[in-house]
């Protein structure tokens, strides 16, 4: 009977630990673009010196399905497509990973010339070119009257 006290102390778990674990998982899902068991939207951000190039895999979408915005140092990619009709099929999904809408935020480390951002979409690959904003290091001369 002396073992009962030992078991109850081992079995007791702080309920806040479970909440903390849940918030950590949610934070990771937001950072990676993963929701639930779905795979994250794969992105590459490459620094080419004067520009950044962002490459995003978005197979199965049309260019018209993709919305791209830049604000506060972040590129936001949102893509959605019409849900296919399954009216003729019988049955229900047991597992589904082919998302009908996705979104992803990517932080760009340097200031960008927003008016010069360009994008192209070909064969399921979105490429965004983000020219870095050139800031004059030398300054400019001020005449004294």
C-alpha positions as YAML, in Angstrom:
chain: A
units: angstrom
residues:
- id: 1
  name: UNK
  ca: [0.00, 0.00, 0.00]
- id: 2
  name: UNK
  ca: [2.99, 2.28, 0.30]
- id: 3
  name: UNK
  ca: [3.20, 2.35, -3.49]
- id: 4
  name: UNK
  ca: [-0.07, 4.27, -3.84]
- id: 5
  name: UNK
  ca: [1.43, 7.56, -2.70]
- id: 6
  name: UNK
  ca: [4.29, 7.13, -5.16]
- id: 7
  name: UNK
  ca: [1.92, 6.41, -8.07]
- id: 8
  name: UNK
  ca: [-0.35, 9.37, -7.39]
- id: 9
  name: UNK
  ca: [2.58, 11.79, -7.36]
- id: 10
  name: UNK
  ca: [3.88, 10.36, -10.65]
- id: 11
  name: UNK
  ca: [0.44, 10.45, -12.32]
- id: 12
  name: UNK
  ca: [-0.29, 14.03, -11.31]
- id: 13
  name: UNK
  ca: [0.51, 16.44, -14.11]
- id: 14
  name: UNK
  ca: [0.28, 20.17, -14.10]
- id: 15
  name: UNK
  ca: [-2.68, 21.07, -16.40]
- id: 16
  name: UNK
  ca: [-0.82, 24.18, -17.51]
- id: 17
  name: UNK
  ca: [1.90, 21.98, -19.05]
- id: 18
  name: UNK
  ca: [-0.66, 20.64, -21.53]
- id: 19
  name: UNK
  ca: [-1.79, 24.17, -22.43]
- id: 20
  name: UNK
  ca: [1.82, 25.26, -22.91]
- id: 21
  name: UNK
  ca: [2.45, 22.27, -25.21]
- id: 22
  name: UNK
  ca: [-0.65, 23.16, -27.23]
- id: 23
  name: UNK
  ca: [0.43, 26.81, -27.66]
- id: 24
  name: UNK
  ca: [3.92, 25.70, -28.74]
- id: 25
  name: UNK
  ca: [2.40, 23.41, -31.42]
- id: 26
  name: UNK
  ca: [0.10, 26.21, -32.62]
- id: 27
  name: UNK
  ca: [2.99, 28.68, -32.79]
- id: 28
  name: UNK
  ca: [5.05, 26.21, -34.83]
- id: 29
  name: UNK
  ca: [2.11, 25.64, -37.20]
- id: 30
  name: UNK
  ca: [1.75, 29.39, -37.79]
- id: 31
  name: UNK
  ca: [5.48, 29.85, -38.40]
- id: 32
  name: UNK
  ca: [5.75, 26.98, -40.87]
- id: 33
  name: UNK
  ca: [2.40, 27.44, -42.60]
- id: 34
  name: UNK
  ca: [1.29, 24.01, -41.39]
- id: 35
  name: UNK
  ca: [-2.22, 23.49, -40.09]
- id: 36
  name: UNK
  ca: [-3.09, 20.15, -38.52]
- id: 37
  name: UNK
  ca: [-1.50, 17.28, -40.43]
- id: 38
  name: UNK
  ca: [-1.21, 19.22, -43.72]
- id: 39
  name: UNK
  ca: [2.19, 19.75, -45.24]
- id: 40
  name: UNK
  ca: [3.65, 23.28, -45.13]
- id: 41
  name: UNK
  ca: [3.78, 25.44, -48.23]
- id: 42
  name: UNK
  ca: [7.44, 25.11, -49.30]
- id: 43
  name: UNK
  ca: [9.26, 28.40, -49.82]
- id: 44
  name: UNK
  ca: [12.84, 29.46, -50.58]
- id: 45
  name: UNK
  ca: [14.13, 33.00, -49.99]
- id: 46
  name: UNK
  ca: [17.44, 33.69, -51.74]
- id: 47
  name: UNK
  ca: [19.59, 36.81, -51.28]
- id: 48
  name: UNK
  ca: [21.11, 37.84, -54.64]
- id: 49
  name: UNK
  ca: [22.82, 40.97, -53.30]
- id: 50
  name: UNK
  ca: [20.62, 43.72, -54.74]
- id: 51
  name: UNK
  ca: [17.44, 41.63, -54.73]
- id: 52
  name: UNK
  ca: [15.71, 38.85, -52.86]
- id: 53
  name: UNK
  ca: [14.06, 36.05, -54.77]
- id: 54
  name: UNK
  ca: [11.17, 34.20, -53.15]
- id: 55
  name: UNK
  ca: [10.19, 30.88, -54.74]
- id: 56
  name: UNK
  ca: [6.97, 29.17, -53.65]
- id: 57
  name: UNK
  ca: [5.65, 25.78, -54.79]
- id: 58
  name: UNK
  ca: [1.92, 26.10, -55.53]
- id: 59
  name: UNK
  ca: [1.05, 23.17, -57.81]
- id: 60
  name: UNK
  ca: [-2.54, 22.86, -58.96]
- id: 61
  name: UNK
  ca: [-3.39, 26.56, -58.73]
- id: 62
  name: UNK
  ca: [-3.90, 29.05, -61.55]
- id: 63
  name: UNK
  ca: [-2.26, 32.50, -61.45]
- id: 64
  name: UNK
  ca: [-5.73, 34.00, -60.91]
- id: 65
  name: UNK
  ca: [-6.09, 31.87, -57.72]
- id: 66
  name: UNK
  ca: [-3.07, 33.52, -56.06]
- id: 67
  name: UNK
  ca: [-3.08, 36.78, -54.10]
- id: 68
  name: UNK
  ca: [0.28, 38.29, -53.25]
- id: 69
  name: UNK
  ca: [0.80, 41.26, -50.91]
- id: 70
  name: UNK
  ca: [3.77, 42.98, -49.28]
- id: 71
  name: UNK
  ca: [3.46, 44.97, -46.05]
- id: 72
  name: UNK
  ca: [5.71, 45.73, -43.07]
- id: 73
  name: UNK
  ca: [8.57, 43.56, -44.30]
- id: 74
  name: UNK
  ca: [6.40, 40.50, -44.95]
- id: 75
  name: UNK
  ca: [5.27, 38.84, -48.15]
- id: 76
  name: UNK
  ca: [1.85, 37.21, -47.77]
- id: 77
  name: UNK
  ca: [0.88, 34.49, -50.21]
- id: 78
  name: UNK
  ca: [-2.74, 33.35, -50.32]
- id: 79
  name: UNK
  ca: [-4.06, 30.84, -52.81]
- id: 80
  name: UNK
  ca: [-7.51, 29.31, -53.10]
- id: 81
  name: UNK
  ca: [-9.27, 27.29, -55.74]
- id: 82
  name: UNK
  ca: [-12.80, 26.13, -56.20]
- id: 83
  name: UNK
  ca: [-13.63, 22.90, -54.45]
- id: 84
  name: UNK
  ca: [-14.04, 20.05, -56.88]
- id: 85
  name: UNK
  ca: [-17.50, 18.53, -57.06]
- id: 86
  name: UNK
  ca: [-17.72, 15.11, -55.47]
- id: 87
  name: UNK
  ca: [-21.50, 14.81, -55.88]
- id: 88
  name: UNK
  ca: [-21.23, 11.77, -58.15]
- id: 89
  name: UNK
  ca: [-18.90, 9.91, -55.81]
- id: 90
  name: UNK
  ca: [-20.21, 7.99, -52.86]
- id: 91
  name: UNK
  ca: [-18.36, 8.11, -49.57]
- id: 92
  name: UNK
  ca: [-16.72, 10.58, -47.28]
- id: 93
  name: UNK
  ca: [-13.15, 11.67, -46.89]
- id: 94
  name: UNK
  ca: [-11.32, 9.69, -44.24]
- id: 95
  name: UNK
  ca: [-8.11, 11.68, -44.73]
- id: 96
  name: UNK
  ca: [-7.57, 14.77, -46.86]
- id: 97
  name: UNK
  ca: [-4.39, 16.78, -47.45]
- id: 98
  name: UNK
  ca: [-5.10, 18.42, -50.80]
- id: 99
  name: UNK
  ca: [-5.90, 21.87, -49.49]
- id: 100
  name: UNK
  ca: [-8.33, 24.07, -51.35]
- id: 101
  name: UNK
  ca: [-6.90, 27.24, -49.78]
- id: 102
  name: UNK
  ca: [-3.53, 28.01, -48.28]
- id: 103
  name: UNK
  ca: [-1.68, 31.02, -46.91]
- id: 104
  name: UNK
  ca: [1.86, 31.74, -45.87]
- id: 105
  name: UNK
  ca: [3.79, 34.75, -44.53]
- id: 106
  name: UNK
  ca: [7.50, 35.16, -45.30]
- id: 107
  name: UNK
  ca: [9.60, 37.82, -43.56]
- id: 108
  name: UNK
  ca: [12.12, 39.69, -45.73]
- id: 109
  name: UNK
  ca: [15.09, 40.87, -43.62]
- id: 110
  name: UNK
  ca: [15.90, 44.13, -45.48]
- id: 111
  name: UNK
  ca: [13.87, 47.10, -46.71]
- id: 112
  name: UNK
  ca: [12.34, 46.50, -50.14]
- id: 113
  name: UNK
  ca: [11.54, 48.91, -52.99]
- id: 114
  name: UNK
  ca: [7.83, 48.09, -52.89]
- id: 115
  name: UNK
  ca: [7.00, 49.71, -56.25]
- id: 116
  name: UNK
  ca: [9.55, 47.49, -58.03]
- id: 117
  name: UNK
  ca: [8.38, 44.09, -56.72]
- id: 118
  name: UNK
  ca: [7.54, 41.70, -59.56]
- id: 119
  name: UNK
  ca: [6.17, 38.15, -59.70]
- id: 120
  name: UNK
  ca: [5.72, 35.34, -62.20]
- id: 121
  name: UNK
  ca: [3.91, 32.01, -62.03]
- id: 122
  name: UNK
  ca: [4.81, 29.07, -64.23]
- id: 123
  name: UNK
  ca: [4.33, 25.30, -63.91]
- id: 124
  name: UNK
  ca: [3.11, 25.53, -60.32]
- id: 125
  name: UNK
  ca: [6.01, 27.70, -59.15]
- id: 126
  name: UNK
  ca: [5.56, 31.30, -57.99]
- id: 127
  name: UNK
  ca: [8.70, 33.46, -58.21]
- id: 128
  name: UNK
  ca: [8.71, 36.87, -56.53]
- id: 129
  name: UNK
  ca: [11.56, 39.33, -57.10]
- id: 130
  name: UNK
  ca: [12.00, 41.86, -54.29]
- id: 131
  name: UNK
  ca: [14.59, 44.58, -55.06]
- id: 132
  name: UNK
  ca: [16.30, 45.90, -51.96]
- id: 133
  name: UNK
  ca: [15.75, 49.59, -51.27]
- id: 134
  name: UNK
  ca: [18.96, 51.49, -51.90]
- id: 135
  name: UNK
  ca: [19.75, 53.88, -49.12]
- id: 136
  name: UNK
  ca: [22.43, 56.49, -49.76]
- id: 137
  name: UNK
  ca: [25.28, 55.82, -47.34]
- id: 138
  name: UNK
  ca: [27.25, 58.91, -48.35]
- id: 139
  name: UNK
  ca: [24.41, 61.34, -47.70]
- id: 140
  name: UNK
  ca: [24.22, 64.54, -49.69]
- id: 141
  name: UNK
  ca: [26.00, 67.86, -49.62]
- id: 142
  name: UNK
  ca: [24.29, 70.85, -47.99]
- id: 143
  name: UNK
  ca: [25.13, 74.29, -49.30]
- id: 144
  name: UNK
  ca: [25.69, 77.03, -46.75]
- id: 145
  name: UNK
  ca: [24.36, 80.46, -47.69]
...
